[in-house]
Amino acid sequence: MSASTDSRALDGRTVLVPRAEDASRADSIAAALREAGAAVVSAALTRTVSGDVEGLARSVEALARGDYRWLVLTSARTVAALLGASPGTELFGCARRRGTQIAAVGEATAGAVTRAGGRVDAIGGGSARALLALPALADGPGSPDNSHSAESGSPSNEANLLLPCSRRATPALEDGLTAAGWHVTCVEAYDHVPVDPAGLPDGLASLWQHGGIDAVVITSGSTARAAVTLWGHPSPAVRIVAIGASTAQAAIHCGLTVDGIADAATPRALCDAVVRTCVPDAVHPSMSCPREEHHQ
């Protein structure tokens, strides 16, 4: 049982969730924090812009032709970018009929594929490491897990894999897939850039800079970069809690001190990490969970 469901451990604490409340994950993170007693301030620090438009269009055409054995998706935003580059087509169904299989980094990304009429063949545990551990990907093109897709796909696509991603994604996933024997096409599907500071709530910069908040949850490297770009470095009194190890590394690279890392890429685990960081006495040692890395 998690500490945050045992008590309102965050009563009297204020937590910044630097994402818009109308984003499903932000809503669920905010809800978990409020359930634990926290006052939540939510505001999106980034906006999404197009990545390599021409490259994405070429990749979508190749995907519809069945040129790839696997399509590996690392976020719901990537799904949206692919659909935006293929208006009026049943992209995922078309690719499946030509032998392409789909792997999603986690349940939220898989849900985005399902809502778009596709079917996901493999789901990771919310991280690049978990994706690379999936047998169908880890064992390379010649694995038994890939034999049935070869029957419906073109022989020329046997080792081809499409990896659409953020412009700022780290190369770890691409490198791991290449090392497993895949011929990886990595295309920049989108980018996150900081929002106009004039559109942010009044006083938010002061809360960050002068310690008016107890903690900030960081759910992506782009969020960490945007916070530092917009406001500089936070007051030492502000605790930084990351949703996973890769996000924590990105935050550290931005010059932030990470005080806590969630055990899993879920709203509840992130809330528990905030509790452990801000109210360490509220967590009993037996409540700890194994570490799980998150990919962003």
WOLIN-V923820 format. One record per backbone hydrogen bond with DSSP energy under -1.0 kcal/mol. NH is the residue of the N-H (numbers start at 1). CO is the residue of the C=O. If there is no record, write none. Layout:
NH_CO + NH_CO
This chain:
7_3 + 9_7 + 10_36 + 11_8 + 13_10 + 15_39 + 16_215 + 17_41 + 19_17 + 23_20 + 27_23 + 28_24 + 29_25 + 30_26 + 31_27 + 32_28 + 33_29 + 34_30 + 35_31 + 36_32 + 37_34 + 38_33 + 39_13 + 41_15 + 43_17 + 47_193 + 49_191 + 51_189 + 52_188 + 53_51 + 56_52 + 57_53 + 58_54 + 59_55 + 60_56 + 61_57 + 62_58 + 63_59 + 64_60 + 65_61 + 66_63 + 67_62 + 69_160 + 70_160 + 71_101 + 72_162 + 73_103 + 79_75 + 80_76 + 81_77 + 82_78 + 83_79 + 84_80 + 85_81 + 86_83 + 89_86 + 91_89 + 94_90 + 95_91 + 96_92 + 97_93 + 99_96 + 100_95 + 101_69 + 103_71 + 104_122 + 105_73 + 110_106 + 111_107 + 112_108 + 113_109 + 114_110 + 115_111 + 117_114 + 118_113 + 121_102 + 122_102 + 124_104 + 126_105 + 131_127 + 132_128 + 134_131 + 137_134 + 138_134 + 139_135 + 140_137 + 143_140 + 146_143 + 147_144 + 150_146 + 153_149 + 157_154 + 158_155 + 160_157 + 161_183 + 162_70 + 163_185 + 165_187 + 167_190 + 169_166 + 175_171 + 176_172 + 177_173 + 178_174 + 179_175 + 180_176 + 181_178 + 182_177 + 183_159 + 185_161 + 187_163 + 189_165 + 191_49 + 193_47 + 195_45 + 199_196 + 200_197 + 204_201 + 207_203 + 208_204 + 209_205 + 210_206 + 212_207 + 214_14 + 215_14 + 216_239 + 217_16 + 218_241 + 224_220 + 225_221 + 226_222 + 227_223 + 228_224 + 229_225 + 230_226 + 231_227 + 232_228 + 235_208 + 238_235 + 239_214 + 241_216 + 242_260 + 243_218 + 248_244 + 249_245 + 250_246 + 251_247 + 252_248 + 253_249 + 254_250 + 255_252 + 256_251 + 259_240 + 260_240 + 262_242 + 266_264 + 270_266 + 271_267 + 272_268 + 273_269 + 274_270 + 275_271 + 276_272 + 277_273 + 278_274 + 279_275 + 282_279 + 283_280 + 287_284 + 288_285 + 295_126
